[in-house]
Amino acid sequence: MVGVGSFQPTTQEFPRSLYQLTDHIFIDTEDAVKESGDLTVPLEKGWITSESIQSMAGFIADKDKFHFKNGASIVFKSTGMALFDVVVANKIYKRAIEKGVGTILE
């Protein structure tokens, strides 16, 4: 399950039942824990613990520490970050220039 819709502490897109089925919760930035109701509400209500939330950076840096069982249920909660958007947009722009595609707006 991937969630990108709720970006305020009081808004949620995931139902309570999802947390009962989830084996791992990953976030794009540590700010997601404070910014998204998909994490603030379940933490406040005791549906999940802060220890159950891991950053993607932590996973990428130390994949060996994570042990996933077959059929594990994983939630990825993204609140986004403008820096990520700029990096991706820059990559797309450079690729378009290399391939000579797109429309130049002036």
C-alpha positions in Angstrom: 0.0 0.0 0.0 1.3 3.4 -0.9 -0.2 6.6 0.5 0.5 10.1 -0.7 -2.8 11.9 -0.1 -2.9 12.9 3.5 -0.3 15.5 4.3 -1.8 17.1 7.4 -1.8 15.8 11.0 -5.6 15.5 11.0 -6.2 13.9 7.6 -6.1 10.2 6.9 -6.5 8.0 3.8 -5.8 4.6 5.5 -8.4 2.9 7.6 -7.7 1.4 11.0 -7.9 -2.1 9.7 -4.8 -1.5 7.5 -2.6 -1.1 10.5 -3.8 -4.5 11.9 -2.6 -6.1 8.7 0.6 -4.2 8.2 4.0 -5.9 8.9 6.2 -2.9 8.0 5.7 0.9 7.7 8.2 3.0 5.7 8.3 6.7 5.3 10.1 9.0 2.8 11.1 11.6 5.4 11.1 11.8 9.2 8.7 14.7 8.8 6.0 12.3 7.7 5.6 11.2 11.3 4.5 14.7 12.3 2.8 15.8 9.1 0.5 13.0 8.2 -2.6 11.9 10.0 -1.9 8.4 8.6 0.8 8.3 11.2 -0.1 10.8 13.9 -3.5 9.4 14.5 -2.5 5.7 14.7 0.4 6.6 17.0 -1.9 8.6 19.3 -4.5 5.8 19.4 -1.9 3.1 20.0 -2.6 1.3 16.7 1.1 1.4 15.8 4.3 2.3 17.7 7.1 4.6 16.6 9.4 1.6 16.5 7.3 0.1 13.7 8.0 3.1 11.4 11.2 3.0 9.4 12.7 5.5 7.0 13.4 4.5 3.4 16.9 5.9 3.8 17.5 3.6 6.7 16.3 0.6 4.7 18.5 1.5 1.7 21.5 2.1 4.0 21.1 -1.2 5.9 18.9 -3.7 4.0 20.4 -6.6 5.9 18.7 -5.4 9.1 15.3 -6.0 7.6 13.8 -9.5 7.4 10.6 -9.7 5.4 8.6 -12.9 5.6 6.8 -14.1 2.4 3.6 -12.2 1.8 4.6 -9.4 4.2 2.3 -6.4 4.1 4.2 -3.2 3.6 2.9 0.4 3.8 4.9 3.3 2.3 3.7 6.7 3.5 5.0 9.7 1.5 4.4 13.3 2.4 6.8 14.4 -0.3 9.6 16.9 -0.2 10.2 19.7 -2.7 13.8 18.7 -3.0 12.8 15.3 -4.3 10.5 17.0 -6.9 13.3 19.3 -8.1 15.7 16.4 -8.5 13.3 14.3 -10.4 12.2 17.2 -12.6 15.8 18.0 -13.4 16.5 14.4 -14.4 13.4 14.3 -16.7 14.4 17.7 -18.2 17.9 16.5 -19.0 16.7 13.3 -20.5 14.2 15.1 -22.7 17.0 17.5 -23.9 19.3 14.4 -24.7 16.5 12.8 -26.7 15.3 16.0 -28.4 11.7 15.6 -27.2 9.3 17.9 -25.6 8.1 21.5 -26.2 10.2 24.5 -25.4 8.1 27.2 -23.7 9.3 30.8 -23.9 
